[in-house]
Amino acid sequence: MNAKADIEKKYEKKKNSLFGGQKDDDLQEFLALEEIRKNQAELESAMKLYGRAGLYDDWVKFQAKSRVSRQQAEAERKARIRKITEGAAIAVLIAIGAAVIGAIIWFVVEATAAQG
């Protein structure tokens, strides 16, 4: 079911973007979502007809748990990326500050040497 979420997310992202999407891409995404819906209906029917009692309900619960764990993993990944980016920005600012302090010290030493 991850493919469906990926396609829906891509479609929503493109729909909400500044420039929108191309009509051919929109049609392909729509058709892909329709194919997924058809396959889901067939799977539901097969599970209810040929599976054990409650198999489809268990499948739906499993999908919900999997979706939640994927969302949590994505949130953790974004948090890690944000933390790394913030650390890199701090390191760059420290390096720039050290360079500025070094340049000031160098100018002061050169100015003192030129006067003396």
Secondary structure as UniProt FT lines:
FT   HELIX           2..15
FT   HELIX           23..50
FT   TURN            53..54
FT   HELIX           55..115
//
